[in-house]
Each structure stands twice: as C-alpha cells, then as structure tokens.
Amino acid sequence: MEYQHKELAAGRWFTLSFMEQMANIGSEVERAIKWKAKNNPEYSKAAINRGLELLELTKADTRNVNRLKELARLYEVLVDYFYFSNQYSSSDELWHKYFYAFNYAARVNKCS
C-alpha cells in the first residue's frame, strides 16, 4: 500500500496517544469539509482519503484493540458521509463536535 503519510506509517503514528491520533484524523476530516464547502471535490476527496488512511493506521495500532468496534464504525460512517448516500444522517456540525473532543483532550494532555 502506498501511504500519503509515509513517516507516520513507518512507525511514528504508533508513538502518538489515541487522543492525538484521533485529533489528527479530525484535522483531515475538517479539511475535507472545508474543501467540500469551497466546492472543490478533488481536494475534499484527497483530504478524506488521508483521514481514512490515518484511521486505518489507528486500527492497526495494537494499543487500540479495545476500540476496534468504534473505529470500524467511524470508518463506515465517514465513508458513507463523504462517498455514499449519508444513510446515517451525519452532518458537518456532527463531525466538528465529534472530533473537537479529541482535539481538546490531546491539547490538555500535552499541556499537563
């Protein structure tokens, strides 16, 4: 597999905490949403693909074995939102709120 995040895929990703991993995924989701709002589907797809790649790396992290169900569902719902019919009725606002908590927690943990 050809990774966009080569350095992270080479092992650095597994040094990040779960909160940091999720915050980074959230950053790519935010970029995808912003590019979608700017009517640039090419950049939006590139950003969500990077986010999904990071999510796959998070699922591969052995420390996250107890979170696999949540991570697999997150992957499913993100793909549905960005590529299919949005049967789960997700929204930009939902994604902002979901990932904000991880950004906040990652930042608080870095500062303490």
Phi and psi in degrees as GROMACS dihedral restraints (atoms count N, CA, C in turn):
[ dihedral_restraints ]
;  ai    aj    ak    al  type     phi  dphi    fc
    3     4     5     6     1   -92.5    20    10
    4     5     6     7     1   113.7    20    10
    6     7     8     9     1   -91.3    20    10
    7     8     9    10     1   141.8    20    10
    9    10    11    12     1   -73.9    20    10
   10    11    12    13     1   -38.8    20    10
   12    13    14    15     1   -97.1    20    10
   13    14    15    16     1    71.8    20    10
   15    16    17    18     1   -60.8    20    10
   16    17    18    19     1   -44.6    20    10
   18    19    20    21     1   -64.8    20    10
   19    20    21    22     1   -41.3    20    10
   21    22    23    24     1   -67.0    20    10
   22    23    24    25     1   -43.0    20    10
   24    25    26    27     1   -65.8    20    10
   25    26    27    28     1   -25.9    20    10
   27    28    29    30     1   -75.2    20    10
   28    29    30    31     1    -3.5    20    10
   30    31    32    33     1   138.3    20    10
   31    32    33    34     1   -23.9    20    10
   33    34    35    36     1   -62.4    20    10
   34    35    36    37     1   -31.0    20    10
   36    37    38    39     1   -57.6    20    10
   37    38    39    40     1   -35.8    20    10
   39    40    41    42     1   -78.8    20    10
   40    41    42    43     1    -2.2    20    10
   42    43    44    45     1   -93.2    20    10
   43    44    45    46     1   -11.7    20    10
   45    46    47    48     1   -83.3    20    10
   46    47    48    49     1   150.4    20    10
   48    49    50    51     1   -71.6    20    10
   49    50    51    52     1   164.4    20    10
   51    52    53    54     1   -58.2    20    10
   52    53    54    55     1   -42.2    20    10
   54    55    56    57     1   -61.6    20    10
   55    56    57    58     1   -41.5    20    10
   57    58    59    60     1   -66.5    20    10
   58    59    60    61     1   -40.6    20    10
   60    61    62    63     1   -60.0    20    10
   61    62    63    64     1   -48.3    20    10
   63    64    65    66     1   -66.5    20    10
   64    65    66    67     1   -36.2    20    10
   66    67    68    69     1   -63.6    20    10
   67    68    69    70     1   -38.9    20    10
   69    70    71    72     1   -67.7    20    10
   70    71    72    73     1   -39.6    20    10
   72    73    74    75     1   -60.8    20    10
   73    74    75    76     1   -44.7    20    10
   75    76    77    78     1   -59.3    20    10
   76    77    78    79     1   -36.0    20    10
   78    79    80    81     1   -61.8    20    10
   79    80    81    82     1   -41.0    20    10
   81    82    83    84     1   -69.7    20    10
   82    83    84    85     1   -37.3    20    10
   84    85    86    87     1   -63.9    20    10
   85    86    87    88     1   -42.1    20    10
   87    88    89    90     1   -60.2    20    10
   88    89    90    91     1   -42.4    20    10
   90    91    92    93     1   -62.2    20    10
   91    92    93    94     1   -42.1    20    10
   93    94    95    96     1   -61.0    20    10
   94    95    96    97     1   -42.5    20    10
   96    97    98    99     1   -64.5    20    10
   97    98    99   100     1   -44.1    20    10
   99   100   101   102     1   -64.0    20    10
  100   101   102   103     1   -41.2    20    10
  102   103   104   105     1   -69.3    20    10
  103   104   105   106     1   -34.3    20    10
  105   106   107   108     1   -63.1    20    10
  106   107   108   109     1   -43.0    20    10
  108   109   110   111     1   -64.7    20    10
  109   110   111   112     1   -29.3    20    10
  111   112   113   114     1   -86.7    20    10
  112   113   114   115     1     8.2    20    10
  114   115   116   117     1    60.1    20    10
  115   116   117   118     1    42.6    20    10
  117   118   119   120     1  -122.5    20    10
  118   119   120   121     1    80.9    20    10
  120   121   122   123     1   -62.5    20    10
  121   122   123   124     1   -29.7    20    10
  123   124   125   126     1   -63.9    20    10
  124   125   126   127     1   -48.5    20    10
  126   127   128   129     1   -69.4    20    10
  127   128   129   130     1   -36.2    20    10
  129   130   131   132     1   -61.6    20    10
  130   131   132   133     1   -46.4    20    10
  132   133   134   135     1   -63.4    20    10
  133   134   135   136     1   -40.3    20    10
  135   136   137   138     1   -62.0    20    10
  136   137   138   139     1   -42.1    20    10
  138   139   140   141     1   -67.2    20    10
  139   140   141   142     1   -44.5    20    10
  141   142   143   144     1   -68.3    20    10
  142   143   144   145     1   -33.4    20    10
  144   145   146   147     1   -63.6    20    10
  145   146   147   148     1   -38.9    20    10
  147   148   149   150     1   -65.1    20    10
  148   149   150   151     1   -41.4    20    10
  150   151   152   153     1   -62.2    20    10
  151   152   153   154     1   -41.6    20    10
  153   154   155   156     1   -66.8    20    10
  154   155   156   157     1   -35.0    20    10
  156   157   158   159     1   -61.9    20    10
  157   158   159   160     1   -45.5    20    10
  159   160   161   162     1   -64.7    20    10
  160   161   162   163     1   -35.9    20    10
  162   163   164   165     1   -64.6    20    10
  163   164   165   166     1   -39.3    20    10
  165   166   167   168     1   -63.2    20    10
  166   167   168   169     1   -40.5    20    10
  168   169   170   171     1   -63.8    20    10
  169   170   171   172     1   -37.4    20    10
  171   172   173   174     1   -65.0    20    10
  172   173   174   175     1   -40.9    20    10
  174   175   176   177     1   -64.9    20    10
  175   176   177   178     1   -31.3    20    10
  177   178   179   180     1   -78.4    20    10
  178   179   180   181     1   -14.2    20    10
  180   181   182   183     1   -71.9    20    10
  181   182   183   184     1   118.4    20    10
  183   184   185   186     1   -62.4    20    10
  184   185   186   187     1   -21.2    20    10
  186   187   188   189     1   -69.7    20    10
  187   188   189   190     1   -17.4    20    10
  189   190   191   192     1  -101.5    20    10
  190   191   192   193     1    17.8    20    10
  192   193   194   195     1   -57.2    20    10
  193   194   195   196     1   -35.0    20    10
  195   196   197   198     1   -78.2    20    10
  196   197   198   199     1    -3.9    20    10
  198   199   200   201     1  -110.6    20    10
  199   200   201   202     1     6.1    20    10
  201   202   203   204     1   -59.6    20    10
  202   203   204   205     1   -38.0    20    10
  204   205   206   207     1   -62.2    20    10
  205   206   207   208     1   -47.1    20    10
  207   208   209   210     1   -63.3    20    10
  208   209   210   211     1   -43.2    20    10
  210   211   212   213     1   -66.8    20    10
  211   212   213   214     1   -38.9    20    10
  213   214   215   216     1   -66.1    20    10
  214   215   216   217     1   -40.8    20    10
  216   217   218   219     1   -67.0    20    10
  217   218   219   220     1   -40.0    20    10
  219   220   221   222     1   -58.3    20    10
  220   221   222   223     1   -45.9    20    10
  222   223   224   225     1   -57.6    20    10
  223   224   225   226     1   -47.7    20    10
  225   226   227   228     1   -59.4    20    10
  226   227   228   229     1   -45.7    20    10
  228   229   230   231     1   -71.9    20    10
  229   230   231   232     1   -37.4    20    10
  231   232   233   234     1   -63.4    20    10
  232   233   234   235     1   -44.9    20    10
  234   235   236   237     1   -61.9    20    10
  235   236   237   238     1   -43.0    20    10
  237   238   239   240     1   -60.2    20    10
  238   239   240   241     1   -42.9    20    10
  240   241   242   243     1   -67.9    20    10
  241   242   243   244     1   -44.4    20    10
  243   244   245   246     1   -90.2    20    10
  244   245   246   247     1   -22.1    20    10
  246   247   248   249     1  -119.8    20    10
  247   248   249   250     1   -21.7    20    10
  249   250   251   252     1  -122.7    20    10
  250   251   252   253     1  -146.4    20    10
  252   253   254   255     1   -90.5    20    10
  253   254   255   256     1     4.4    20    10
  255   256   257   258     1    57.4    20    10
  256   257   258   259     1    49.6    20    10
  258   259   260   261     1   -65.7    20    10
  259   260   261   262     1   -17.2    20    10
  261   262   263   264     1   -90.3    20    10
  262   263   264   265     1     1.4    20    10
  264   265   266   267     1    57.6    20    10
  265   266   267   268     1    42.3    20    10
  267   268   269   270     1   -72.4    20    10
  268   269   270   271     1   165.0    20    10
  270   271   272   273     1  -146.2    20    10
  271   272   273   274     1   164.0    20    10
  273   274   275   276     1   -56.5    20    10
  274   275   276   277     1   -43.1    20    10
  276   277   278   279     1   -61.7    20    10
  277   278   279   280     1   -40.2    20    10
  279   280   281   282     1   -60.1    20    10
  280   281   282   283     1   -44.5    20    10
  282   283   284   285     1   -67.4    20    10
  283   284   285   286     1   -38.2    20    10
  285   286   287   288     1   -58.1    20    10
  286   287   288   289     1   -48.9    20    10
  288   289   290   291     1   -66.0    20    10
  289   290   291   292     1   -42.2    20    10
  291   292   293   294     1   -61.2    20    10
  292   293   294   295     1   -49.1    20    10
  294   295   296   297     1   -82.2    20    10
  295   296   297   298     1   -20.6    20    10
  297   298   299   300     1   -57.5    20    10
  298   299   300   301     1   -41.2    20    10
  300   301   302   303     1   -60.0    20    10
  301   302   303   304     1   -39.5    20    10
  303   304   305   306     1   -70.9    20    10
  304   305   306   307     1   -39.3    20    10
  306   307   308   309     1   -60.5    20    10
  307   308   309   310     1   -45.3    20    10
  309   310   311   312     1   -62.4    20    10
  310   311   312   313     1   -47.9    20    10
  312   313   314   315     1   -63.7    20    10
  313   314   315   316     1   -40.2    20    10
  315   316   317   318     1   -63.9    20    10
  316   317   318   319     1   -41.0    20    10
  318   319   320   321     1   -67.9    20    10
  319   320   321   322     1   -44.2    20    10
  321   322   323   324     1   -61.8    20    10
  322   323   324   325     1   -42.7    20    10
  324   325   326   327     1   -65.4    20    10
  325   326   327   328     1   -34.1    20    10
  327   328   329   330     1   -69.7    20    10
  328   329   330   331     1   -34.0    20    10
  330   331   332   333     1   -82.1    20    10
  331   332   333   334     1   -17.0    20    10
